[in-house]
Amino acid sequence: MKVSTFIFLAVVFLVISSSAQSTRFVRVEGGTMMRDRKPYTFVGTNYWYGSLLGLEKDRRRGIGRLRSELDFLKANGITNLRLMAGAEGSGLLNGIVRVGPSLQPENGRFDESVLKGLDIILDEMSRRKMTAVIFFSNNWEWSGGFQQYLIWNKVISDDWREKKPDWDQLRDIVSQFYSCEPCMKGYEEQVRLVVNRTNGINGRKYVDDPTIMAWELANEPRPMRPAADERYKQWISRTAKLIKSLDRNHMVTTGHEGWIGTQSIELFEEAHAFPEIDYLTIHIWPKNWAWFADKKLAEEFSKAKATTEKYIAENLAVARRLNKPLVIEEFGLPRDGQSFSPTAPTTLRDDYFRTVFSYIGRDGIAGANFWAFGGKARPRTGQLFWKSGDEYMGDPPMEEQGLYTVFDSDASTWKVIRAAGRTAR
């Protein structure tokens, strides 16, 4: 064989190999999510604590539970999981014990051993052909998030570790993150650490792992105050550009709730117009947003469902104007009678889930992730809130345990989920 022919064939092989590799990643083409040259849609769940399970010393509570739950999820049609990259700080924040162990226990000091938990779940997910969305930080207190950076940089007082702010105080506090340069730089250090990581289980660089569907700026980042709107948009653009500079293979999104999170549909659109933001997200919380009166879920269920469909339509119109896909990545509803007991029926929740799942694959809606999977964990009898040492479930520490969690025993709900999974690709 002539050298020139050999070189030509080698180049062709490399081009074909590169093309085949690139199709394994979920990408956006013409306003549609694509994988392996086919439209990609999914039924998913929020499993934020999944990256912590592999760190448990008790294998039954840790890797054993993780593998069993992943098998259960895949068998029931779930192919996408939303995970937490890592918590910031430790102990109380706003009087609530945050989740952990912490990836960044002190300002600028990282415990990289904590990322072994993320390595484990990504490796296990790759074996089951599942995909992950990974969020880097949090607007809320339960994993440290933006408030922790503000405390570290003395923008707000240490007192807020134990004090519980009211809503206006919280808005005043968190809105300062977007004008705190050292806070944003500290956040970016954590982003770089995670994105640049090589998986210690399988040796695969995160940037080369198609198990990761997307990186997410934070869980529900809000400007919180109109005075922070412009800086908020700048932060979104800045952070998305940083992630894309580190990783050209994966999509980037915000982790947004929809226009309710910005209190302006115009700002919601502007925040997602940046070319580095690949798709839009919305979250839907009928109880939290008072779409039905407290303790009147049954009486006002039709109203809550109609408001949900209107909210999806409003945010979907933004996505279509931007020619980007939309994911309904959080939605939840209490059990009948607003009970926290795993034995209480889920008649209304099942109806609600069926409605939301029906949007998957319609008009650029790529997927829906319910909040949240609780697997084998159960609330402790007579104990309303999570305490250190309890097993994690879907409800984070500041919420009543069992409020929104879908347990592995919720047979009627899993019937709805399986039916949705059969229609997703």
C-alpha positions in Angstrom: 0.0 0.0 0.0 1.3 3.4 -0.9 2.0 5.8 2.0 -0.3 8.4 0.5 -3.1 5.8 0.4 -2.5 4.7 3.9 -2.6 8.3 5.2 -5.8 8.9 3.3 -7.5 5.8 4.8 -6.2 6.8 8.2 -7.8 10.2 7.9 -11.1 8.8 6.7 -11.1 6.4 9.7 -10.5 9.2 12.1 -13.2 11.3 10.6 -15.7 8.4 10.8 -14.7 7.6 14.3 -15.0 11.2 15.4 -18.4 11.5 13.8 -19.6 8.3 15.4 -18.4 9.5 18.8 -20.1 12.9 18.4 -23.5 11.3 17.7 -23.4 9.6 21.1 -23.8 12.9 22.8 -27.2 14.5 23.1 -27.1 17.7 21.0 -29.6 20.3 19.7 -30.2 20.4 16.0 -32.9 22.7 14.6 -34.7 23.2 17.9 -34.7 19.4 18.6 -32.6 17.2 20.9 -30.9 14.6 18.9 -28.8 11.5 19.8 -27.4 8.9 17.3 -29.0 11.0 14.6 -32.5 10.5 16.0 -34.8 12.8 18.0 -34.1 12.2 21.7 -37.0 12.3 24.2 -37.1 11.0 27.7 -39.0 10.4 31.0 -36.7 11.2 33.9 -36.6 12.0 37.6 -34.8 14.2 40.1 -32.3 12.0 42.0 -30.1 14.8 43.4 -28.8 12.6 46.3 -27.8 9.8 43.9 -24.2 11.3 43.8 -24.0 10.9 47.6 -25.1 7.2 47.9 -21.9 5.7 46.7 -20.1 7.5 49.6 -22.1 5.6 52.3 -19.9 3.2 54.4 -22.8 0.9 54.8 -23.0 -0.8 51.4 -26.7 -1.6 52.0 -27.5 2.1 52.4 -25.0 3.0 49.7 -23.8 1.2 46.6 -26.3 -1.6 47.2 -29.2 0.8 47.3 -27.9 2.8 44.4 -27.6 -0.2 42.1 -31.0 -1.6 43.1 -32.7 1.8 42.5 -31.1 2.3 39.2 -32.2 -1.1 38.0 -35.7 -0.2 39.3 -35.8 3.1 37.5 -34.5 1.7 34.2 -37.1 -1.1 34.3 -39.8 1.4 34.8 -38.9 3.6 31.8 -36.7 6.2 33.5 -33.7 7.1 31.4 -32.6 10.5 32.6 -31.6 11.6 36.1 -30.9 15.1 37.5 -28.0 15.0 39.9 -26.2 17.4 42.3 -22.5 17.9 41.6 -21.7 18.7 45.2 -22.7 20.8 48.3 -20.9 23.9 49.6 -20.1 24.3 53.3 -21.5 22.1 56.0 -23.7 22.3 59.1 -26.6 24.7 59.5 -27.7 27.2 56.9 -30.8 29.3 57.6 -31.3 27.0 60.5 -31.4 23.9 58.3 -28.9 21.0 58.3 -27.7 20.9 54.7 -27.0 17.8 52.7 -23.5 16.3 52.5 -20.7 15.3 52.7 -19.6 18.6 51.2 -17.5 18.9 48.0 -16.3 22.3 49.2 -16.3 22.3 53.0 -14.3 25.5 53.2 -13.9 28.4 50.8 -11.6 27.3 48.0 -10.8 23.9 49.7 -12.2 20.9 47.9 -12.6 17.4 49.2 -12.2 15.6 45.9 -13.0 12.3 47.5 -16.6 13.4 47.5 -16.6 13.3 43.7 -16.1 9.5 43.9 -19.9 9.4 44.5 -20.5 11.2 41.2 -18.0 8.9 39.5 -19.9 5.8 40.8 -23.3 6.9 39.7 -22.2 8.0 36.3 -20.4 4.7 35.7 -23.5 2.8 36.9 -25.7 4.9 34.6 -23.5 4.3 31.6 -23.9 0.6 32.1 -27.7 1.1 31.9 -27.6 3.5 29.0 -29.1 6.4 31.1 -28.2 10.1 30.8 -27.5 12.7 33.5 -28.1 16.4 34.0 -25.7 17.7 36.7 -26.3 21.0 38.5 -23.4 22.9 40.0 -24.9 25.0 42.9 -28.2 26.1 44.4 -30.3 29.2 44.8 -31.6 27.6 48.0 -30.0 26.7 51.4 -30.3 22.9 51.5 -26.9 22.3 49.7 -25.1 25.6 50.7 -25.3 27.3 47.3 -25.1 31.0 46.7 -25.6 32.0 50.3 -22.6 30.0 51.4 -20.4 32.0 48.9 -21.8 35.2 50.3 -21.0 34.1 53.9 -17.5 33.0 53.0 -16.8 36.4 51.4 -18.4 38.3 54.3 -21.1 39.9 52.1 -23.7 38.6 54.6 -23.3 37.7 58.3 -22.4 34.3 59.7 -25.6 34.7 61.7 -27.5 33.5 58.6 -26.2 30.0 59.3 -28.7 29.7 62.1 -31.2 32.5 61.4 -34.2 31.8 59.2 -34.8 34.7 56.7 -38.3 35.7 55.7 -39.0 35.8 51.9 -38.0 39.5 51.5 -34.8 39.0 53.5 -33.9 36.0 51.4 -34.5 37.9 48.2 -32.2 40.7 49.5 -29.5 38.2 50.5 -29.3 36.0 47.4 -29.6 38.8 44.9 -26.2 40.0 46.1 -24.4 36.9 44.7 -24.5 38.4 41.2 -22.5 41.5 42.2 -20.0 39.6 44.4 -17.0 38.9 42.1 -15.1 36.7 44.6 -18.4 34.7 45.1 -18.7 34.1 41.4 -15.0 33.2 41.1 -15.4 30.7 44.0 -18.4 29.1 42.2 -16.3 28.9 39.0 -13.5 27.1 40.8 -16.1 24.4 41.7 -17.3 24.3 38.1 -13.8 23.9 36.7 -13.0 21.1 39.2 -16.1 19.1 38.2 -16.0 19.6 34.4 -12.3 18.8 34.2 -12.5 15.6 36.3 -11.6 12.2 35.1 -13.9 9.4 36.4 -11.9 7.4 38.9 -14.0 4.2 38.3 -13.8 3.9 34.5 -11.0 6.3 33.6 -13.2 8.4 31.3 -12.9 12.1 31.3 -16.2 13.8 32.1 -15.9 15.9 29.0 -15.8 12.7 26.9 -18.6 10.9 28.7 -21.9 10.7 26.7 -23.6 9.6 29.9 -23.7 13.3 30.8 -26.5 15.0 28.8 -26.0 18.5 30.1 -24.3 20.7 32.7 -26.7 23.0 34.6 -25.7 26.3 36.1 -27.6 25.8 39.4 -30.8 24.6 40.9 -33.4 27.3 40.3 -31.1 30.3 39.9 -33.2 33.5 40.3 -32.2 37.2 40.2 -34.4 37.5 43.4 -34.6 41.3 43.0 -35.2 43.4 39.9 -32.1 45.4 40.7 -30.0 42.3 40.0 -31.6 41.5 36.6 -28.9 42.7 34.4 -26.1 41.2 36.5 -28.1 38.0 36.6 -28.1 37.8 32.8 -24.4 38.6 32.7 -23.7 35.8 35.1 -25.7 33.3 33.0 -23.7 34.4 29.8 -20.4 34.4 31.6 -20.9 30.9 33.2 -22.3 29.3 30.1 -19.3 30.6 28.1 -16.9 29.2 30.8 -18.5 25.8 30.6 -18.4 25.7 26.8 -14.8 26.7 26.8 -14.0 23.7 29.0 -16.3 21.2 27.3 -17.5 21.4 23.7 -19.3 18.0 23.8 -22.1 18.6 26.3 -25.1 20.9 26.4 -25.5 23.7 28.9 -28.8 24.9 30.5 -29.7 27.1 33.4 -31.9 25.0 35.8 -34.6 27.6 35.6 -38.2 27.5 36.8 -39.7 29.4 33.9 -40.9 33.0 33.9 -42.1 32.7 37.5 -38.4 32.5 38.5 -37.7 35.8 36.9 -41.1 37.4 37.5 -40.9 38.4 33.8 -41.4 36.4 30.7 -39.2 38.9 28.8 -36.3 38.4 31.2 -36.8 34.6 31.1 -36.4 34.9 27.3 -33.4 37.2 27.4 -31.7 34.9 29.9 -32.0 31.9 27.5 -31.2 33.7 24.3 -27.4 33.3 24.7 -26.0 30.9 22.1 -24.2 28.9 24.8 -27.6 28.0 26.4 -28.7 24.9 24.5 -32.2 24.4 25.9 -34.7 25.9 28.3 -36.0 24.3 31.5 -39.1 25.0 33.6 -40.3 23.8 37.0 -43.9 23.5 38.1 -45.1 23.7 41.7 -48.9 24.1 42.1 -48.8 23.9 45.9 -45.8 26.1 46.4 -47.2 28.7 44.1 -50.7 28.6 45.6 -52.4 27.4 42.4 -54.8 25.7 44.8 -55.8 26.7 48.3 -54.1 25.0 51.2 -55.7 21.7 52.1 -58.0 22.0 49.1 -56.1 20.0 46.5 -59.1 17.8 45.6 -61.6 20.7 45.4 -59.3 22.8 43.2 -57.4 20.2 41.3 -59.0 21.1 37.9 -57.9 24.7 38.4 -54.3 23.6 39.3 -54.1 21.4 36.2 -55.5 24.1 33.9 -53.0 26.6 35.3 -50.2 24.1 34.8 -51.1 23.7 31.1 -51.3 27.4 30.7 -47.8 27.8 32.3 -46.3 25.2 30.0 -47.8 26.9 26.9 -46.4 30.3 28.0 -42.9 29.1 28.5 -43.0 26.9 25.5 -43.8 29.9 23.3 -40.5 31.4 24.5 -38.6 28.2 23.6 -40.2 28.2 20.1 -39.2 31.8 19.5 -35.6 31.0 20.5 -35.8 27.7 18.4 -34.6 25.7 21.4 -36.0 22.6 23.1 -37.8 22.7 26.5 -37.5 20.3 29.4 -40.1 20.2 32.2 -37.4 19.2 34.7 -39.2 19.5 38.0 -42.9 19.0 38.8 -44.6 17.5 41.8 -47.9 17.2 43.6 -48.7 16.0 47.2 -50.5 12.8 47.8 -54.2 12.7 48.3 -55.2 14.6 51.4 -51.7 16.2 51.4 -50.6 13.2 53.4 -46.8 12.5 53.9 -47.4 8.8 54.4 -46.2 6.4 51.8 -49.4 4.4 52.2 -51.7 7.3 51.3 -53.2 7.1 47.8 -51.9 9.1 44.9 -55.0 9.4 42.7 -54.7 13.1 41.9 -50.9 12.9 41.6 -51.2 10.1 39.1 -53.7 12.2 37.0 -51.4 15.2 37.2 -48.3 13.2 36.2 -50.2 11.7 33.2 -51.1 15.2 32.1 -47.5 16.5 32.3 -46.0 13.4 30.6 -48.4 13.8 27.7 -46.4 16.9 26.6 -43.2 14.9 26.0 -42.3 14.9 22.3 -44.8 17.7 21.5 -43.7 21.0 20.0 -40.0 20.7 21.0 -40.6 19.4 24.6 -37.8 16.9 24.9 -38.5 15.4 28.3 -40.0 15.6 31.8 -38.4 14.8 35.2 -40.7 14.4 38.1 -39.7 15.5 41.6 -38.6 13.3 43.1 -37.6 9.7 43.4 -37.3 8.4 47.0 -36.6 4.8 46.2 -36.4 2.5 49.2 -36.2 5.3 51.8 -39.2 6.0 54.0 -40.0 8.9 56.4 -39.5 8.2 60.1 -42.8 7.8 61.9 -43.5 10.9 64.0 -40.6 12.9 62.5 -41.6 15.5 60.0 -38.2 16.8 58.8 -34.9 15.2 57.8 -32.1 14.8 60.4 -28.5 13.9 60.0 -28.1 10.2 59.7 -31.5 9.7 58.0 -31.5 8.1 54.6 -32.0 10.6 51.8 -35.2 10.7 49.8 -36.7 13.1 47.3 -37.7 15.8 49.7 -34.7 17.9 50.8 -34.1 18.8 54.4 -36.2 21.9 54.6 -39.4 20.1 53.3 -41.6 17.6 55.1 -40.3 14.2 54.3 -42.8 12.5 52.0 -44.3 15.8 50.7 -43.4 15.2 47.1 -41.4 12.0 47.1 -42.4 9.1 44.8 -41.5 5.8 46.6 -40.7 2.5 44.9 -44.0 1.2 46.4 -46.2 3.7 44.6 -47.6 1.1 42.2 -50.2 3.3 40.5 -47.8 6.1 39.9 -45.2 3.8 38.4 -47.9 2.5 36.0 -48.3 6.0 34.7 -44.5 6.5 34.5 -44.1 3.2 32.6 -46.7 4.2 30.1 -45.0 7.5 29.4 -41.6 5.8 29.1 -43.0 3.5 26.3 -43.7 6.6 24.2 -40.3 8.3 24.7 -37.4 7.3 22.5 
